[in-house]
Amino acid sequence: MEKEKVMEKFKTVDVKYVGIGVLIAILLYFIVDYIVAKREDKIYYGVLEMDKINVSSEIPGKIEVLYVDDGYVVKKGQELVAIDDKENRLKVENSEINLKSSENQLQKL
């Protein structure tokens, strides 16, 4: 009888220690994984597919030439279109003429 009681206590103690050991092992695993992940740069590879994308221009104007077609692979900074800039060049020339005129008027004062 005593032997059975001792064995039962021993089994319950073993289960507690095994449970604590497993928890400690799991905790150590996540700590080590976190530390290693901080040291390494993670690089992900893949293909991004989109149905629609918004493209905008820094200057207004009509598209003169389209360099890419639907489905082309493009890179950041790649020219996609040529914009007719006649109107913008005329505005710049007009502004330069107004500036020179204003400078001349200022010199007369």
VEXMAR-546515 format. One line per field, with one value per residue: residue in three letters; residue number from 1; x, y, z of N, C-alpha, C in turn. Coordinates in pm, 1 decimal, always signed. Atoms other than C-alpha are relative to their C-alpha. Layout:
<atoms>
type	c(ala/...)
seq	c(NUM/...)
nc1	c(X/...)
nc2	c(Y/...)
nc3	c(Z/...)
cac1	c(X/...)
cac2	c(Y/...)
cac3	c(Z/...)
cc1	c(X/...)
cc2	c(Y/...)
cc3	c(Z/...)
</atoms>
This chain:
<atoms>
type	c(met/glu/lys/glu/lys/val/met/glu/lys/phe/lys/thr/val/asp/val/lys/tyr/val/gly/ile/gly/val/leu/ile/ala/ile/leu/leu/tyr/phe/ile/val/asp/tyr/ile/val/ala/lys/arg/glu/asp/lys/ile/tyr/tyr/gly/val/leu/glu/met/asp/lys/ile/asn/val/ser/ser/glu/ile/pro/gly/lys/ile/glu/val/leu/tyr/val/asp/asp/gly/tyr/val/val/lys/lys/gly/gln/glu/leu/val/ala/ile/asp/asp/lys/glu/asn/arg/leu/lys/val/glu/asn/ser/glu/ile/asn/leu/lys/ser/ser/glu/asn/gln/leu/gln/lys/leu)
seq	c(1/2/3/4/5/6/7/8/9/10/11/12/13/14/15/16/17/18/19/20/21/22/23/24/25/26/27/28/29/30/31/32/33/34/35/36/37/38/39/40/41/42/43/44/45/46/47/48/49/50/51/52/53/54/55/56/57/58/59/60/61/62/63/64/65/66/67/68/69/70/71/72/73/74/75/76/77/78/79/80/81/82/83/84/85/86/87/88/89/90/91/92/93/94/95/96/97/98/99/100/101/102/103/104/105/106/107/108/109)
nc1	c(+81.5/-86.4/-71.4/+92.6/+15.4/-124.5/-3.6/+97.3/-59.3/-113.1/+56.4/+53.9/-115.4/-62.6/+84.2/-18.8/-132.4/-0.3/+76.6/-82.2/-112.6/+50.1/+25.6/-129.5/-58.3/+73.2/-37.5/-137.3/+4.5/+48.6/-98.7/-112.9/+50.0/+14.0/-133.9/-59.1/+74.4/-42.9/-132.1/+4.8/+93.1/+90.7/+27.2/+112.1/+7.1/+132.5/+51.4/+117.0/+89.5/+105.9/+92.9/-3.0/-96.2/+10.0/-126.4/+16.6/-114.4/-35.8/+47.0/+118.3/-19.4/+55.4/-97.6/-46.4/-48.1/+17.4/-114.4/+30.6/+135.5/+64.8/-63.7/-146.2/-65.7/-69.4/-80.6/+16.1/-72.4/-0.1/+90.9/+114.4/+58.6/-57.1/+109.0/-12.3/-25.4/+0.2/+73.1/-82.2/-114.0/+52.0/+20.4/-133.2/-48.2/+81.3/-45.1/-132.8/+20.8/+56.3/-106.1/-91.1/+73.1/+6.0/-135.6/-24.4/+78.2/-62.3/-121.3/+38.8/+38.2)
nc2	c(-118.8/-116.3/-7.8/-56.5/-141.5/-66.7/-0.8/-98.5/-131.4/-11.8/-23.5/-136.1/-89.6/+10.2/-70.1/-143.3/-37.9/+11.9/-114.6/-120.2/+12.9/-28.2/-143.8/-68.7/+27.4/-80.8/-138.9/-17.1/+6.2/-127.7/-103.5/+16.8/-33.6/-145.4/-58.5/+31.3/-74.9/-139.9/-12.1/+31.4/-72.4/+93.5/-33.6/+76.7/+2.3/+31.1/-78.4/-78.1/-18.3/-95.1/-23.7/-142.0/-81.5/-142.4/-61.6/-144.6/-72.2/-119.9/-115.2/+31.6/-0.1/+112.5/+106.3/-5.8/+133.8/+101.1/+90.0/+135.7/+48.1/+73.2/+127.4/-10.2/-9.1/-127.9/-20.7/-130.7/-107.3/+19.5/-88.0/+71.3/-82.0/-132.3/-96.9/-117.8/-109.5/-129.9/-97.1/-33.2/-81.3/-135.3/-64.6/-35.7/-114.1/-114.5/-40.5/-61.2/-133.8/-83.7/-26.5/-99.7/-126.9/-49.8/-43.9/-128.0/-103.9/-23.1/-77.1/-137.1/-72.0)
nc3	c(+0.0/-6.9/+126.1/+97.6/-31.9/+38.2/+145.8/+44.7/-25.3/+90.7/+132.0/+5.7/-2.6/+132.0/+96.4/-23.4/+48.4/+146.4/+49.4/-18.2/+93.9/+134.9/+7.5/+4.9/+131.4/+97.9/-24.6/+49.5/+146.1/+52.3/-31.8/+92.9/+132.8/+3.8/+4.4/+130.4/+101.3/-7.5/+60.7/+141.8/+84.4/+64.6/+138.5/+50.5/+145.0/+49.1/+111.4/-37.2/+113.6/-29.7/+110.1/+33.2/-74.1/+32.9/+38.7/+11.3/+53.4/-75.1/+76.6/+80.6/+144.2/+73.9/+29.8/+138.3/+35.3/-104.4/+14.5/-45.8/+26.2/-108.3/-33.6/-2.2/-129.9/-9.5/-120.2/-63.2/+66.2/+144.4/+73.2/+55.5/+106.1/+27.7/-9.6/+84.8/-94.0/+70.1/-81.5/-116.6/+44.6/+26.1/-130.2/-52.5/+78.6/-40.3/-133.8/+14.0/+58.1/-106.5/-96.7/+57.7/+3.7/-137.9/-36.4/+70.3/-66.8/-129.5/+21.4/+34.2/-123.6)
cac1	c(+0.0/+268.7/+454.4/+146.0/+100.9/+463.6/+436.2/+122.9/+295.9/+601.1/+385.7/+209.9/+542.6/+688.1/+394.3/+437.6/+811.5/+757.2/+492.8/+719.5/+1009.3/+800.8/+688.0/+1047.1/+1161.2/+888.4/+970.3/+1342.2/+1262.7/+1065.3/+1328.3/+1610.4/+1399.3/+1325.4/+1694.2/+1805.6/+1531.1/+1649.6/+1999.4/+1895.5/+1743.9/+1437.3/+1392.6/+1067.8/+1034.6/+719.7/+512.6/+260.9/-34.7/-284.1/-592.3/-571.2/-312.9/-329.4/-49.5/-1.1/+231.5/+419.7/+308.9/-23.9/-45.9/-166.6/+4.4/+212.9/+377.6/+292.4/+607.7/+442.6/+138.7/-104.6/+63.7/+422.4/+657.2/+784.5/+1039.2/+1030.7/+1129.7/+1082.2/+930.7/+583.2/+470.0/+591.9/+378.1/+319.8/+476.4/+421.5/+168.7/+400.4/+697.5/+481.9/+389.9/+759.6/+852.4/+565.7/+680.6/+1039.2/+920.1/+709.9/+1009.3/+1237.5/+970.6/+931.3/+1311.4/+1330.1/+1050.8/+1227.6/+1552.6/+1371.7/+1257.7)
cac2	c(+0.0/+240.9/+161.6/+248.8/+580.9/+669.7/+576.7/+794.5/+1093.8/+1028.9/+1021.2/+1349.4/+1514.7/+1385.7/+1524.5/+1867.1/+1872.7/+1754.6/+2023.8/+2293.4/+2163.3/+2176.4/+2532.5/+2641.6/+2475.4/+2650.3/+2984.2/+2942.2/+2848.0/+3171.0/+3385.2/+3241.8/+3271.8/+3637.9/+3716.2/+3543.1/+3712.7/+4055.2/+3986.7/+3868.2/+4078.0/+3906.1/+3903.5/+3795.6/+3695.8/+3686.1/+3836.5/+4111.3/+4109.4/+4393.1/+4459.2/+4838.4/+5094.1/+5473.6/+5656.0/+6028.9/+6288.2/+6575.4/+6808.4/+6832.5/+6763.3/+6531.7/+6197.7/+6220.6/+5874.4/+5561.3/+5352.2/+5048.4/+4838.1/+4660.8/+4370.9/+4497.8/+4456.7/+4798.4/+4915.6/+5205.0/+5527.2/+5387.5/+5628.6/+5514.0/+5803.2/+6119.3/+6421.4/+6700.9/+6994.6/+7273.9/+7445.4/+7426.3/+7559.7/+7854.0/+7925.6/+7920.5/+8155.0/+8386.0/+8388.9/+8466.2/+8759.0/+8891.3/+8856.6/+9051.7/+9316.9/+9348.7/+9370.1/+9647.2/+9840.8/+9798.2/+9935.1/+10245.0/+10328.7)
cac3	c(+0.0/+95.7/-220.0/-426.4/-244.4/-300.3/-670.1/-709.8/-549.2/-765.7/-1082.5/-999.7/-921.8/-1249.1/-1446.3/-1283.7/-1361.7/-1717.5/-1771.2/-1630.0/-1840.7/-2158.6/-2084.2/-2021.8/-2345.7/-2546.3/-2386.3/-2462.2/-2822.1/-2877.5/-2704.1/-2917.1/-3232.9/-3153.0/-3094.2/-3414.6/-3617.8/-3495.8/-3630.0/-3976.0/-4250.5/-4383.0/-4759.1/-4917.0/-5281.2/-5486.6/-5762.8/-5705.2/-5937.7/-5954.9/-6163.1/-6149.1/-6048.0/-6035.2/-6215.2/-6186.3/-6332.4/-6173.0/-6454.0/-6636.0/-7007.0/-7276.7/-7336.5/-7653.8/-7653.0/-7454.2/-7390.5/-7230.2/-7301.6/-7073.8/-6894.7/-6930.1/-6635.6/-6525.4/-6269.5/-6026.8/-6200.6/-6552.4/-6806.7/-6899.0/-7117.9/-7285.7/-7207.4/-7458.1/-7274.3/-7531.3/-7306.4/-7006.5/-7206.0/-7318.8/-6956.5/-6857.3/-7142.9/-7048.5/-6685.5/-6790.9/-7004.6/-6714.2/-6480.6/-6716.5/-6758.7/-6380.8/-6336.4/-6599.0/-6427.3/-6092.7/-6234.4/-6365.6/-6011.0)
cc1	c(+86.2/+74.7/-87.9/-19.4/+123.1/+8.2/-97.5/+54.6/+113.3/-49.9/-52.4/+113.3/+68.7/-78.4/+17.2/+134.5/+8.9/-75.0/+78.9/+117.6/-41.6/-26.1/+129.8/+64.5/-68.2/+37.4/+140.7/+3.8/-41.6/+97.9/+117.1/-43.3/-13.1/+137.2/+64.1/-69.4/+40.3/+132.6/-3.1/-98.6/-87.0/-30.7/-111.1/-2.2/-142.5/-36.6/-127.2/-83.7/-113.6/-88.8/+8.2/+106.0/-17.2/+138.9/-25.2/+129.5/+27.6/-48.7/-123.7/+34.9/-62.8/+110.7/+31.9/+41.4/-20.2/+109.0/-29.3/-144.1/-52.4/+70.6/+151.6/+50.1/+80.3/+76.1/-24.0/+86.1/+2.0/-100.0/-110.3/-59.1/+86.1/-118.4/+30.6/+13.2/+2.9/-66.0/+83.0/+121.5/-43.8/-22.6/+133.0/+54.4/-74.2/+44.2/+135.9/-11.3/-56.3/+105.4/+95.8/-65.9/-6.1/+136.7/+32.9/-76.0/+61.2/+126.1/-30.6/-34.9/+120.2)
cc2	c(+125.7/+20.6/+63.9/+149.4/+78.5/+11.2/+104.6/+141.5/+25.1/+31.6/+143.1/+101.9/-1.3/+78.3/+150.9/+45.1/-7.5/+118.7/+129.0/-1.1/+32.5/+148.8/+80.0/-18.3/+84.0/+146.8/+28.6/-0.5/+135.8/+114.0/-6.7/+37.8/+151.0/+67.5/-22.6/+80.6/+146.9/+20.2/-18.2/+91.4/-101.7/+51.2/-91.9/+11.4/-33.1/+89.3/+69.2/+21.2/+93.2/+14.2/+144.4/+68.6/+145.3/+54.8/+148.7/+63.1/+122.6/+125.9/-39.6/+1.8/-122.1/-101.0/+4.7/-139.4/-91.4/-105.1/-143.9/-34.6/-72.1/-134.1/+3.7/+3.4/+129.9/+8.0/+139.9/+102.2/-10.9/+95.6/-83.5/+73.8/+124.0/+96.5/+118.6/+121.4/+137.6/+108.1/+42.7/+83.8/+143.5/+76.5/+44.1/+121.2/+127.6/+53.2/+66.8/+141.4/+95.1/+34.7/+106.2/+138.1/+62.1/+48.9/+133.6/+114.0/+34.7/+83.1/+147.2/+80.4/+45.1)
cc3	c(+0.0/-129.8/-107.7/+23.2/-43.2/-152.3/-56.1/+19.3/-98.8/-141.9/-11.6/+1.4/-135.6/-104.6/+16.4/-56.4/-152.0/-61.1/+9.2/-97.6/-142.6/-15.9/-10.3/-136.8/-107.4/+13.8/-52.8/-152.9/-57.0/+29.1/-97.5/-141.5/-16.7/-13.1/-135.7/-109.6/+0.0/-72.6/-151.2/-71.6/-70.9/-140.1/-48.0/-152.3/-42.4/-116.5/+47.2/-124.8/+41.9/-122.4/-47.4/+83.6/-45.6/-28.2/-14.6/-48.9/+86.1/-70.8/-79.7/-148.6/-63.0/-29.6/-149.0/-48.2/+120.4/-20.3/+40.8/-34.1/+122.2/+21.5/+2.1/+143.7/+0.7/+131.5/+53.7/-73.0/-151.9/-65.5/-61.3/-119.2/-23.7/-4.1/-90.5/+91.5/-66.8/+85.1/+121.2/-39.0/-28.6/+130.3/+60.1/-74.4/+38.4/+135.6/-5.9/-57.0/+105.7/+104.2/-51.0/-4.4/+139.7/+45.6/-64.8/+67.5/+135.9/-14.3/-32.1/+125.8/+69.8)
</atoms>
